[in-house]
Amino acid sequence: MTGNIGVARGTALCIGAVLGPGVLVLPALAVRAAGPASLLAWAALMAVSVLIATSFATLGARYPDDGGVATFASRAFGTPAAAVVGCWLYAAVPVGVVAGAIAGARYTAAVLDASPTTVAGISALLLAAVYGANLMGLRLSGRLHLALTAALVALLVAVIAVAGPRVDTERLTPFAPHGAAGVGSAAAVLFAAICGWEATANLSAEFTHPRQVRRAAVASLSVVIVLYTGLAICTVGVLGDTAGDTPVPLIHLLGATGKPWATGTVAVLAVLLTFGASFTFVAAGARAGVSLARHHVLPSRIAVARQGVPWRSVAVQAAAGAVVAVIAAVAPGIVTVDLLVRMFAALLACVTVVGLAAAVRLLPVARWRVSAAVAALAVAVIVALSGPFLLAPAAIAVVVLARLHRSPSPAAAMRAAARGIDRRAPVGDVRAPGTAAKVGIR
């Protein structure tokens, strides 16, 4: 069965998956961690991104499936690995969505010259809109998604074009004020900037022809590398040490132009970007939760859906997001955007390692396996650099494996499901077991 996504639309979807709300804050967080040497972390991450993107694109083209990394993990390593990967993804959703909502709210509040209380209120409104839209079963149309992606690319091009001439090489010294440890810390947080290439595999079944997956990946990879490189250079060369002190670095990059439209445009696009990326993220996470519930990894009641809408899974996600948001509001000095992004990056880095390891085992061509293996080793280093943030994925893995060990019959059900429906019913299937369905981005 073929889908209705061509190279152009697939490229836009891949760009949108990678260029999420993280672009609003990640360059500044990297400068805070490593100073100008954060450029080294960016360069390393861009190189790794090439390997990750091509590996997932090849895996998706070879095995078109909407199930994503969890499905590939099941095929390569069995159901326990798939269960752990699925729960990592499910747990990452509220953390990443809340971090994105806070980042988008800060940009809006900066334009309004509002108080921290207003930031919390705007964040709550963004979260309510995202989860409410998912509860109503709304889908971003293809044209709206393309429009959001085009707006984001235009915004970043404008920022780079305006800020580029003001880059001052003197801001590159001292180059590495925090040493090699700072570069490693920057690489760990910047991994969130290249999360999303696994979406190439998730969208693979939606393309009109499997070969188009790789073409879309190459095209989107080129755009992302150019934009991230320009943004990183401008952040270091224009803002310098002050980049890490501002929660709204893009506004500061444009602020010196004196254009009355600059900050307002950035704020509006930040909100639109946050909503668009978060909507898709919650939709995918909710459907992953349904599959996990049907396989008894999560409580079976979470699998309840109404008219194709996994409302109970969305409700659980919304409740988890509310808890994270309240904690962040009550203890803003402790639960910062930096902390949330690092935890989100640690969870998705673990997911990516497993997905790349599955590619090493599943792909038939030696050079494909070598590329995936090199990428897996590189991401494993980033995982190690996550330090204490690895406690989150480790705790989730222990809980999931203990649950499967205590309940052998659910594990058997997962194995049966993997044998019977993995090739047609993806992790996100919200219909009856055994029924093939597509839940990719339309």
N, C-alpha and C positions, 0 to 999 in steps of 0.2 A: 504494500500500500504506500502510495506517495502522498506528500503533503502539498502545500500551496506556497511555500516560501522559496523565492529565487535568491540569486547571489546578492542582489542589491538590498533586499529586505533582510536577508540573513546577516549581511554585514552590519546593517543598522542595529539589529537586535543584539549581535555580539558586542558592538561598541557600547550599547546601552547597558549590557550586563556587566562590563568591566568598569566603565566610567560612571560609577555610582556616586553617592554623596561624599565618599571619601576624598574626592578631589577638592572638596571645600576646606578640608583641614589637614590632610595627610602631608602635603609638602611642608607645612609649618611644624608639624609634629616631628618630622624627620630632621629639620634644622635644629629644633630644640634638643634632639638626642645626639646629633653628631656635628652640628655646625656646618660649614661649607663642605666637609667631607661626606655629608649626606648625598652629594652627587655621585660618590662611589657606590653607595648603597643603591641609588637609582639605576646606575649603569648595570650593576650585577642583577638587579631585579628585572630589568628589561631583557637581558640576555636569557635569564631563566624563563621569562614570560614567553619567549620565542619557542623554547622547548616544550613548555606546558601547553601552549596553544596548539602547536602542531601535533603533539601526542594525543590530546583529547579530540582534535579534529579527525585524526586518522582512526582513532578508536570509534568515534561516532560514525564515520563513513563506512567502516568495516562492519559495525554492528549497530545499524540504525535502531534507536530505542529511545523512548521518552523517559525511561526510568532513571537515567543518569548514573552517577557514581555508585549508588547503592546496588543497582542492578548488575553493573560490571563487577563489583566486589563479590556479589553472590555467585556469579559465574566463575570467577577466578579463585575465590578462597572459601566459599561456603556461606551459609546463612548467618553464623555469628558475626562475621566481618560486616555483612550487609546490615545487620541490626545495629551494630555500633556506629557505622557510618551514617545510617539514617537518623539515629538519635543525636549525633553531633550536629547534623544539619538542622534538625528540629530545635535544638538548644541554641544554635547560633542566630536564628531568626529574631527573637525578641531583643537580643543584645545588639545586633547590627541595626535593626530598625530604630531602636531608641537612640542610638548614637547618631544615626542619620537625621532623626527628627530634631535632636538638640542642635546639631550643626546648622540645619536649615533655619531653625528658629532664631539662632544667634544672628544670622545674616539679616533676617527681617527686623529683629529688635535693634540692630545697629543702625539701620536706616531710620527707624522711628525714635532713636535715642531713648529706648525704653529700659526699664529696670530688669533685674534678674527674675523678678516675679512674672513679668511679661514674657520672658523667654520660656519659663515653665508653662505658661498658658498657651503660647503658640505651639510648643511641643505637644501638649495634650490635644490641641485641635488637629494637628497633623496626624497624630496617632489615631485619633477617633475617625478621621476621614479615611485613613488607610484600612483600618480594620472594619469600619462600617461598610466601605465599598466591597470588601471581600465577603462580608456577611450577606450582602444583597446579591452576591453572585455576579457583580459587574466585572467586565473584562476590558482592559485597555484595547481599543481598536488598533488595528495595524497602522492606520494613518496617524492616530494620536501618538502612538509609540514612536513612529518615525519623526513626528514633529518635535517630541521631547528630546530625542537624540540629536536632531539637527540643531535645536536651540542650544543644547549643551556644547556641541562642537563649535558652534558659532561664538558662544560665550568665551570658551577657552582660547579660540583663535584671536578674538578681540583683546583679551587680557594679555596674551603673549605679544601681539602687535603693538599695543600701547606701552607695555612695560619693557619690552625688549630694548628699545633705544636708551633706557635709563639704567641698564645693567652696568655696575661699577666693579671692575676687577679687584679693586682694593678691598672689597668686602669678602674676598676669598681668603683673607688672612686674619687671624691664624686659621689654617686650613682644617686641622683636626684637633680642636681644643679638648675633646673627650677621648682621643685615642681610638685604637681599634675597637674597643668595647662600645664606644659610641656609634661607630659604623654598624656594628652588629645589631645594636639596639634599634637603629634606624631601619635596617633591613627587615627586622622582625615586624615593626609596625607598618612598614610600607608593603608588606605582603598583602595587606587588605586592598592595596591599589590594583593588584593583578588578580585578585579573586574574581571569578566569573568566567574564566576560559572553559571551565567544565560545562558551562551552558552550551558550548558548541556540541558536546555529546548529547546533552538533554534535548536539543533542538534538532538533532540529526534526522529523526523520523519525520520531521515537518518539511524537509526540503523535497523539491520535486525530483531531484536525483542525488544520490549519495555523494557523487564527486563534487557537488556544489558546496558541501560542508567545508572542504579544505580551501576552496577558493574564497569563501566568505571569511574563513579564519585568517588567511593571509592578508586580505584587504583590510579587515578590522585591526589586525595586528599592526599594520603599517601606520594607520591613523593614530592608534593609541600610543605607539612609541614616539611619534612626532609630537603629539600633544603633551605627554608626560615629560618628555625631555625639555621642551620649551618652558613648561610651567616650573619645573625644578630649577632650571637655570635662572629664570626671572625671580623666583622666590629668594634664592640665595643672593643673586647679584643686585637686587633692588632693596629688599627688606633686610638682608643680612641677619645679624643677631636678633633683631627685633621681631623676626618672623615667628619665633616660638612664643612671643609674648602676646600675640593677638589671636583672638578666636575667629576673626574674619579676614584672613590674609588676602583673599581675592579683592575685597573692597579696598584694602590698603594699596594693593598693586594698581588699582584704577583711580584711587583717590587723588593722586597728585595731578591728574589731568584737568581737574576743575570743571569737568563736564557735569551738568546737573543730573543727567540721565544715568550716569555710570553706576553709582551705588544702588539706585532703585532697580535698575535692570538686573544687577547681580543678585539682589535679594529675591526678586520675583522668580528668576530662573532657579535659584537655590531651592525655593519651596516646590516648584514644579518638578525639579529633578528628584528631590527627596520623596515626593509623593509617588512619582512614576516608578522609581527603583524599589521603593518599599512595598508598593502594591504587588509587584511581581514576586518579590521575595516572600511576602506573607502567603500569597497564593500557592507558591511552590512548597513552602514549608507545611502549610495546612494539609496539602494532599499527601505529602510524605508522612505526616502524622496519621492520616487515615490508613495508609498501607501498613504502617507499624502497628496500629491498633488491630487491624484484621489478622495480623500474624502474631498477636498476643504479646508483642514487645511492650506496647503501651496498653493501658486499660481499653477493653473492647468498646466501651461506650463512646470513646472518642471517634470511632468510625462512623457514627450516625451522620447521614447526609440527607438533605432535603432538596429535591428537584436538582440534583447534581451539585449542590453547594455543600461543602464539608463544614457546615456551620458550627458544629461542636468543636472540631479541631481548630477552627478560626477563633472560637471563643476561648479555648485554652491558650492559644497563642496571645490573644488580646490580654488575658489575665496575667500571663507571664510578662508581657510587655509593660503592663500597668505597674506590676511589682518593681521591675527594673527602673521604670521612670520615676516612681515615688522615691525609691532609694537614692537615685541620682539627684532628685530635687531636695531631699532632706539632708543629704551629705554631699554637696557639690564639690567640696574640697577633697573628698576621698574617691567617690565614684565619678570620675571625670570622663570626658569624651576620650581622652588618651587611654584610660584604663579599659573602657568599653571596646574601643577599636582594637586594642591589643588582645583582649580576650576573644573577640570575634575572629581576628586574624589567626590566633592559635587554633581555634576549632576548625576553621576552614583549611588551614595548612595541613592539619591531620587528615582531613577528608581528601585533600589533593594528593598527599603521599600515597594513600591507599588506592586512589584512582589510577595514579601513575604506575604503581606496582601491579595493578590489575592489567594495565596496558602491556607491561613487560611480559606478563604471562599469556595474554590473549592474542596479541598481534603476531602474525605469521612471518613477517619480514624481519631479518636480523637488524637492519639499520633502524627500523622503527623501534625495535625493542631497546637498542642501544640508546637512542635519543630519549626514550621514556625513562630508562634507567638513570641516565645522567640527570634528567630533570628531577627524578625521585630523590636522588642523593642530594641535589642542591636544596630542594624543599625540606628534606630531613634536617639539613644544617639549620635552616630557618626555624624549623620546629624546635630544635635544640636551643636556639637563641631566644625562644619565647620565655624561657626560665620559669618563674612561678606561675605564669599563665597556663602552663601545661597541666596544672592541677585540675582545671575544668574538664578537658577531654579525658584525662586519666580517670577522674571520678565517675564520669558518665560511662566509660568503658567497663569499669568494675561493676557498676550497678546493673548494666545491661547483661553482661556475661553471667553474673550471679543469678539474675532472673531466668535466663535461658537454662542455666544448670539446674535450677530448682524445678523448672517446668519443661521436662523433655518433650511432652506432647506438643506444646506450641512450637518448639524447634522443629519437630517433625512436620508440623503444618507448614512452616516456612520452607522446609526442604521440598515438600510436595508442591507448594506454590511455585517455587523456583523452577522445578522441573516442568510444571504444567503451564504456567502463564508468564514467566519472566520475559519470554521473547515477544509477547504481544501486549500484556498488561503491565504498564510501567509502575514504578513506585508510587506515582501520583494518581493511580486509577481510583476514581471515587464511585465507580459503579459496582455491581455485584461481582463477587469473586468469579474468576473464569471468563469475564467479559472483557474483550479488548476495548480500549478507549484511549483517545489522545487527550492529554491535558497540557500540552505545550503551549507556548505563547502564540496567540492567534494574530 
